[in-house]
Amino acid sequence: MAVRSSTHQAGGVVLEKLVNLDGGGYRGPRIDCGQGHLAEFVDYRSKSVITVLTPIQIRRAYYHCSACERGVIPKDKELDIVKTSCSPGVRRLMGHVGGKEAFEEGRQDLEELAGILVKTKQVERVSERLGEQIEVAAAAERECALGGKLLPFASVPTMYIAIDGTGVPVVPRETVGRAGKDETGRAKTREVKLGCVFTQTSVDSKGRPLRDEESTTYVGAIETADDFGKRIYAEAVRRGLHRAGRVVVLGDGAAWIWNLAVEHFYGAVEVLDLYHARSYIRHLANAVYGTGTKKATAWTQRRLDKLDDGNVDAVLRSMRRLRPTTLETKEEIRKTIGYLKANKQRMLYADFRKQELFVGSGVVEAGCKTIAGRRLKQSGMRWTIRGANAIIALRCCQLSGRWEEFWDARSAV
């Protein structure tokens, strides 16, 4: 560790000399301020910047525009340190840890693993700022996709669009006027809508579908279903929707998911997640026969066998023959029958398996746990929508394998 520290110090000395070889970036007595006026040279000003090696001092020529009443420092823009005391390399590391773990834990990791000393608030601000930049780039990409200007280069045999939602704890002002489920009657969370796109080109030795390696990309935000529909559609277009041999939409039965499927993926095969269908049957059996009883277990297994065969009608008939003894049980039967009837054509699991298709939405559910659960739902966390969406964008970028792509595009601007 001592050797590393000494090496960083030596490297910092060299780096400081390199960035100051231009004498401060003097561009003449007057320069364009960027708003059509001329800014006049005032003097040279020093700025301390934290780099991946060590903090260094940078000498910069300072200009002032009297018309705009603001300072102009060309060198800051060239070095990408406008309004920040951290180099691009340090900000990249901050974004890397900020998208994965709590900001304080990220600060500690930067100190322990890289010898970079920053404040927790800096990690938070930089991470959220990077997330906002990613979202700006994503919005521009969506505009291209919706305008038909984004064309994929490769065809896709089978494309899956899996959609889900999960609650994230937010600060009180973000839930004003929203009803909650606890005794207070006030909501404490907002729903993150998350979607993933992945592809399939092969099956295993038993004929079960195999997800293409590193083919999964994620998008998500706390937003309306209409806005999210455009987001997931644009991602599917980018991934090759219009050149896909088959398109499959996976969901848990929520009405808004199937509404989006009809609007943006009309003609796609709609599949209700098998786990959710099974859980409804198990829950009903426990309500009628008692949780964990032999009769409940036996009844459940017979219904699951019918479900796996794709015989939804047989499952529904057996539910209608149930004789509830309480109003609560009667209501559970009604709700379960309604759920299965509404999703009947999405539960043809035997047929889906013959077509070698996935029948579970585990990929997006795992994404909800990884993106929202592990990062945004830790003990004591409360988010603003702005902050949560920034971290969601950052996390989706990282998990989609587009982190390097984002930095390459950012460096080219």
Secondary structure, DSSP 8 states (H G I E B T S, - for coil): -HHHHHHHHHHHHHHHHHHTTTTTT---SEEE-SSSSEEEEEEEEEEEEB-SS--EEEEEEEEEETTTTEEE-HHHHHTT-TT-SB-HHHHHHHHHHHTTS-HHHHHHHHHHHH-----HHHHHHHHHHHHHHHHHHHHHHHHHHHTT----SS-EEEEEEEEEEEEEEB-GGGGTT-B-SSTT-B--EEEEEEEEEEEEEEE-TTS-EEE-TT--EEEEESS-HHHHHHHHHHHHHHHTGGGEEEEEEEE-S-HHHHHHHHHHSTT-EEEE-HHHHHHHHHHHHHHHH-TT-HHHHHHHHHHHHHHHTT-HHHHHHHHHT---SSHHHHHHHHHHHHHHHHTGGG--HHHHHHTT-----HHHHHHIIIIIIHHH-STT--B-HHHHHHHHHHHHHHHTT-HHHHHHHHHH-
